[in-house]
Each structure stands twice: as C-alpha cells, then as structure tokens.
Amino acid sequence: MEAREVFFQKFKGQATILVRAPGRVNLLGEHVDYNAGPVIPMAIDRQVTLLAKPTAGDTVTIYARDLDQIVIFNLSQLDRKVDLDGFPLPSWGLYPAGVARSLRQADLEVRGADILITSDIPIGTGLSSSAAVEVAFGVLWSELGGWKIERLELARLCQWAENEYVGVSCGLMDQFASACGVEGHALYFDTRSLEWEPAPLPGQTAIVIADSGVRRSLADSTYNERRAACEQAVELLRQYKPELETLRDIKTTEFMAYSDYLPPEVSVRAEHVVKEIARVESALGALNRGDAAVFGALMFAGHASLRDLYEVSTPELDTLVEIARQLPGCYGARLTGAGFGGCTVNLVDENAADEFIRQLQKQYVQATGRQSQIYLCRASQGAAASQLYP
C-alpha cells in the first residue's frame, strides 16, 4: 500500500507535507572528527520519508510504518521524555522528541502534527539512519512553523538532540551531510571551522556500499580508549610543539620525527589520525581533478590504516575490501563508519558496477559463509520538503 494511503487510514485525513532526508556514507576521513580533522562524506539516495499534516494543539502523533508502532507525546512535556500516558518514550521516539526540544530551545516554533515515518536506510550499518530522522523532523517543523535557518545551523540543532537528549555521542558530520548534500558531489567538511564545499565525484563512477552482515558492536570503552590515546598523544607532543591543540595541528613529517617519543599504542593511534587527515586533503584535490585512481588509492590506504594502526576493522570487512581490490573496475574500497562491523564503501567504474556487485556478493559468501546486502548508491541532494495536494 502506498504511504499516502496508509497515512489516510491511520489519521483519517490527507497528508499535506512530504519530507525526505538522506542517509550518508563517509568516503574518507575516519576517526578524525574528534581530532578537529576534515572529512569527505556524501548524502546517498536512501532516505527517511515523512508524511505529515499539522494539527491544533501541542500533540505530536507519529506512526512508524516500518515498525508498525505509534508514539504520541506533548510538546509541553519534552523534558520528561514520556509519551502522552506518562510512559518512557521508545528509543526511536527520542529522536523526533529531541529535535523538537532542541528547536524550542532555539526559540523556533514547533507545532503539533500527525506524522508517518518510513525509511529505506538500513539500520545499524553506519549509514546514519538516526541523523536522517533528526534532519527530516527539523525540516518538517521548519515547514510547519514557516521559519528558515541555515542548513548547517539546523544540523547543529539536530546534533544537540542526539548528544544531549538521546544521549549518543556523535560529531556533526552525519547531520551535516543529510542536511547539506549536493547531488552528484561528495562534501569536503572541515569539522573545526565548519567550512565546507561540494567536490564532484569522478565521472563515470558509482558508489557501492557492501554490508558485512556483522552488526557494529563498538563498545563505549573501546571508542573511549582510542579517543583517550589521541588526547594523550597531543599532551605528550606539546613538549615539542607547545602550540598543539589537536592532532590536526601536526604535519605528517613532524609527527614521524616525534613518534618514537610516544608509547607504542598511543603512537600508532595518533599516526592513523595524522595520516588520515593528510589523505583527506590529498583526496579533495583528486576529486577536483576528477582523478578516480588517486582517490581510490587513498581509500585503500585509509582501510589499511584503520585495520593496522587504529585496529577497528574485522575479518569480514577486510575480506570485502580484499575481494573488491581484485575485481575489475574497482578504484578503491575501505570500511566506512566507526568500524567493528557495518559496511565497506567502494568507488567503482559505472560500467562495471553490476558485475562488481554480483562478484562481490558471490565471493564474500564463498569466503565467509555470510550474505552481504549490497547497495548501488548515487550522491543525493540534502533534505527537502514539498507540499502535497489531493
């Protein structure tokens, strides 16, 4: 049944607004955001979709079509994180409620509404389904309230919702990519200055995302250990570079000169970050030149660094990358996201993409006994809303 028909059945009326917000994949720049480094994500053509109509009063009713669940909450009770009956909001309901809370704190109008939500972004694969949900609701309430703000500022308000309301630590990249995506382009995003620019993907190429089938199990302790190692590196390197604020502030050649003075584990963690930041800067030039071969080589190098220095890969992710490396038409491949499961991202010749996908699926099953869901993706425009008419 079409989503608009489902909406009519659930809410006894026609939806008047359609909102789409894309997921994202990070092409290069992993584990550098908390070191103030630059990243190169892109919005993908898989998305969260909202259908909505405004209602009188402060009640928000959301039907999650994919879960077949309804949550109802009042905008005056957002601090309590409860539904209309006083029960704790389900985990998925915290995201829209958190966005509503964040927008109201910024003195932006948030109105009651009936809303249907559905998504074709795979959950738990590192493609930022949660950020797409947040941005979709931010855009929806902008439409309902008749106000406009810069998309980057909207992304920051959505990030606050995830950090402070939902309680999940994340950088700004995911919400930024969903809000600011440019069709046919990757996005160079400086997480320190928040400056960004679109960078064209090389012509005649496609982005292929391969799910390892291993759900990410990134324990807080493991993530925090790596983050702490980076902070320790900065503290120790200040003996030689007193002005150092983050690992963003030391060049690769300087780091290699001082790395022997760091504890071994701290040294290899920091080495990944310093070199990954340098790879991102080189990759921007490759994209602007349309050089798929150089960009792909940087992707392979990034994966090796995540595997050997940062140690966040898995045998399944490594297998996907090594199979891809041998297949015709593959320029580059790497794990994407935090690691410990999830997906790889591949830059592939457009004409070879179908056979690449077929062979990657076949050989991955043979090597691991696991099925891989594989998605051919295009660089998508960021979140947008449109009016619906009967």
Beta strands, then each sheet from edge to edge (+ up, - down):
strand 1: 17-28
strand 2: 38-54
strand 3: 59-64
strand 4: 69-74
strand 5: 113-119
strand 6: 185-190
strand 7: 196-200
strand 8: 205-211
strand 9: 330-336
strand 10: 343-349
strand 11: 374-377
strand 12: 384-387
sheet 1: 4+ 3- 5- 2+ 1- 12+
sheet 2: 4+ 3- 5- 2+ 6- 7+
sheet 3: 9+ 10- 8+ 11-
end
